Amino acid sequence: MTHIPKGPDHLLTAAELAEALNVPLSWVREKTGRNLIPHYKLGKYARYDLTEVMEYFEKKAQPTSPQTAAEFLRRKESGRRS
C-alpha cells in the first residue's frame, strides 16, 4: 500500500488517485482521457487534487446513494466500515 500524502497543495498521480478511490488505474486513465474527472495537465502528465475529485463526485452522486464518496473515504481513514 502506497502512502498518499495529504495537504492542500499536493497533487496526486493517477496511481495515487486510483488507490485513494479504490478503483483500477485503468478506470482513472479512461475517465481522465474522456475529461470526466477534474485533473491538471502538466505536459503529458495528469495530476489530481483529491478534494476537487471528491467534490466532483459528491455533485454527481445520485440522491439514492447511501453514502457519498467523501463519507466513504472518511470512514476508510478512520478504520470504520459502513
C-alpha positions as CSV (number, residue, x, y, z in Angstrom):
1,M,0.0,0.0,0.0
2,T,1.4,3.4,-1.0
3,H,1.3,6.3,1.4
4,I,-0.8,9.1,-0.1
5,P,0.4,12.5,1.0
6,K,-2.3,14.8,2.2
7,G,-2.4,18.6,2.1
8,P,-4.0,21.3,0.1
9,D,-1.0,21.7,-2.2
10,H,-0.4,18.1,-3.0
11,L,-1.5,16.8,-6.4
12,L,-1.9,13.1,-6.8
13,T,-0.7,10.9,-9.7
14,A,-3.2,8.6,-11.4
15,A,-1.9,5.7,-9.4
16,E,-2.3,7.5,-6.1
17,L,-5.8,8.6,-7.1
18,A,-6.8,5.1,-8.1
19,E,-5.6,3.8,-4.7
20,A,-7.4,6.6,-2.8
21,L,-10.7,5.8,-4.7
22,N,-10.1,2.1,-4.6
23,V,-10.6,1.8,-8.3
24,P,-8.3,0.3,-11.1
25,L,-5.7,2.6,-12.5
26,S,-7.2,2.0,-16.0
27,W,-10.5,3.5,-14.7
28,V,-8.7,6.7,-13.7
29,R,-6.9,6.9,-17.0
30,E,-10.0,6.2,-19.0
31,K,-12.1,8.9,-17.1
32,T,-9.2,11.4,-17.5
33,G,-8.9,10.7,-21.2
34,R,-12.6,11.5,-21.6
35,N,-12.4,14.6,-19.4
36,L,-14.9,13.0,-16.9
37,I,-12.9,13.8,-13.8
38,P,-11.1,17.0,-12.8
39,H,-7.4,17.0,-13.5
40,Y,-4.5,19.2,-14.3
41,K,-2.2,18.6,-17.3
42,L,1.5,19.1,-16.6
43,G,2.9,18.5,-20.1
44,K,2.0,14.9,-20.9
45,Y,1.2,14.1,-17.2
46,A,-2.1,14.3,-15.5
47,R,-2.3,15.2,-11.8
48,Y,-5.3,15.3,-9.5
49,D,-6.5,17.3,-6.5
50,L,-8.3,14.8,-4.3
51,T,-10.5,17.4,-2.8
52,E,-11.7,18.6,-6.2
53,V,-12.3,15.0,-7.4
54,M,-14.3,14.2,-4.2
55,E,-16.4,17.4,-4.6
56,Y,-17.0,16.5,-8.2
57,F,-18.3,13.0,-7.2
58,E,-20.4,14.5,-4.5
59,K,-22.1,16.8,-7.0
60,K,-22.6,13.8,-9.4
61,A,-23.9,11.4,-6.6
62,Q,-27.4,10.1,-7.0
63,P,-29.8,11.1,-4.3
64,T,-30.5,7.4,-3.5
65,S,-26.8,6.8,-2.7
66,P,-26.4,5.6,0.9
67,Q,-23.2,7.5,1.3
68,T,-21.1,9.9,-0.6
69,A,-17.6,9.1,-1.8
70,A,-16.2,11.6,0.7
71,E,-18.1,9.9,3.6
72,F,-16.7,6.6,2.4
73,L,-13.1,7.9,2.4
74,R,-13.5,9.5,5.8
75,R,-14.7,6.2,7.2
76,K,-12.0,4.3,5.5
77,E,-9.3,6.6,7.0
78,S,-10.8,6.2,10.5
79,G,-11.0,2.5,10.1
80,R,-14.8,2.2,10.4
81,R,-17.0,0.3,8.0
82,S,-20.4,1.2,6.9
